[in-house]
Amino acid sequence: MSSIIHIKNMVCPRCISAVSNILQELEIQYSSIKLGEVELTKPLSVETKNLFSKALQDSGFSLIIDRKSQLIEQMKALVVDKIHHSSEDLNIKWADFISEKLHLDYKYLSSLFSSVESITFEQYIINQKIERVKELIVYDELTLSEIAFKLNYSSVAYLSNQFKKVTGMTPTQFKKAAIQNRKSLDDV
């Protein structure tokens, strides 16, 4: 009988690797692992769960117990995965995408997110997109037009405007200043 455990702060492939190492060190059997979620082959004993929780905390993660927190972490994981780790087109309707993935009404999910995170879900998406823009600017492999297209902005002007609202500087100023003041994804 499998069991699913939800984990907070898993935002990148390295996080999956770190959690996988913890599971192996504790000899916990699992069938799959993805951002924010581990499917165990069997439920954990109380003692093993406590050891796992402690090991996760030592590595900057934590177990998510309540359903609302699980939903919020799933929403975050879906956004991070789609914006930072997917080569698929970003030309999506986020409300439809999230509702479809979580099988819940978007208004409920959006309201829940805002009440717990103190920012709107839409602002969270914008913040993640801007962090991705910063990353792509620092890599210096794409033009601003290509970045705007890649992240589904309607124009470079719209991207620049949103970038300035979030960071206080234009993409060009960011690039020239060579300030690589990017935040880690779990701090966004």
N, C-alpha and C positions, 0 to 999 in steps of 0.2 A: 504494500500500500504506500503510494508516494505521498509526499507532503511538500507544500510550497512555503518557503520562508522569504520574507521581503526584507531587503537591506537598504538602509539609508546611506546616501553619499557615493553610490556606485555610478560614476559618470563617464567612464572611459574604458577602453580595452585593458589598460593596465590595472584598473580596479577589479575587473573580472579575474585577471591573473592573480592579484593579491588575495582575493577571496578564495579562489581555487586552491592556492597554496595553504591557506588556513584550514580549509576543509581536508586537504591531504595530510597536513601535520596532525590534525585531530582524528584522522582516520574515519571521517564522516563520508559515507557513500552518497553520491548524488548522480542524477541522470542528466541534468542540464543546468547551465548557468548563463544568465544574461544580465543586462543592466538592471539592477535593483531586485533581482529575483533568483533564487536557487530552488531547483526541484530536487528534493531528497528522495532516495529510494525507500526510506521508511522514516516515520516520525522520530524526533530526538527525545532521549530521556531528559528529565529535568536537569540532571547533573551535566550531561553533554551540552545541553542548550545553554547553561550558565557558562561553561568553558568557552563555547563558541562565541557567545555574546561578549565575554571579556576579551577574547582574541580579536574580535572585530573592532571593539572600542580602542584597543591598543594600536590598531592600524587606521583609525580615523573613520570607521564605519559604525553602524549600530543597527540592531534588529528593530523592525517596525512591528509593533504589536496590534495597534488599533486600525480598523478598516479605513478611516478617513486619512490617516497618515499614509497608509499603503496606496490609496488612490492618488494622493498628491505626488508621492515618489514615482508612481507609474507614469503620471502625466509628465513629470520632469524628465524621466528616462526616455520617454517617447520623443520629446522635443529635442533633447540632447543628441539622441541617436540619429534622428532625422536631419538635424542641422549640421552636426559635427562629424558624423561617421557614415553617412549614407551618400552614395553617388547618384541616388535617384533624384528626380526633379523635385524642386521645392514648391512647385506650382500646385499647392494643395489648399483646401479650405480646412484650417486647423480645427474648427468646431466639428466638422464632419469626421475628420481623421481621428480625433480623440474620442468622440462618441462611439465611432465604429470599433475602435480598438478596446475600449473599456466597457462597451455595451451599457452605457448610461447616458442620460440626458446631459447635453452640453451645459445648459443653464445651471444645473445642479453642480456639475464639476467645476465650472468657472466660479460660481459663488463660493463653493467650498475652498477652492484654491485661494481666492482673495481673502476669505475670512481667516485663514491660517497663516498665509505667507505675507500678508500686509502689502502685497502688490497684486495687480490683476494678472491673470494668466496671459493676456495679450502682451503686457509689459514684460513678463518673463520671456516670452518668445522673442520680443524685440531685443532684450538684453542678450539673449543667446546668439541671435543673428549678428549683433554688433561685435560680440567677442569673436565670432567666426570671421567677420570682416577684418578685425584687428590682426587675427592670425594670418589671413591671406595677404594683408598689406605687408606684414613683417616678412613673409616668405618671398614677396616681390616676384612672383611668377605670373600673376595675372594683372591686367590693367583694371582700373576702377570700373570701367564699363563691363568687363568680363565678370568681375566680382558681383556687380549689381545684377547681371543676368543670372549668374549661378545661384544667387540667394533670392531670386524672384522679386527684385525691386523693379518698379515700373520705369525708373530712370535713375541715372547717376545723381541728378539733383535731389531726388527723393531720398536716396541712400545717404547722400552727404548731409542733408537736413536732419535726418533721423540720427546719424552718427554724431553730429554736433550737439543735438539735444541730450544724448546719453553721455557723451564724453566731455563736452565743453570745447571741442576742437574739431576742425574739419579733417577728413581723411588725409588730405595733403599735409596739413599741419602735423598730424600724428606721425606720418611717414617721415617728414623732414626733421622733426624733433628726435626721431629715433628713440622715443620713449616707449619702451616695450612694457608698459604697465598693465599687462593683461592679468586678469583675475583667473584663478583656477575655476573650473566649471562649477564646482560645488559651492563656490562663494558668490556666484551670479544670482 
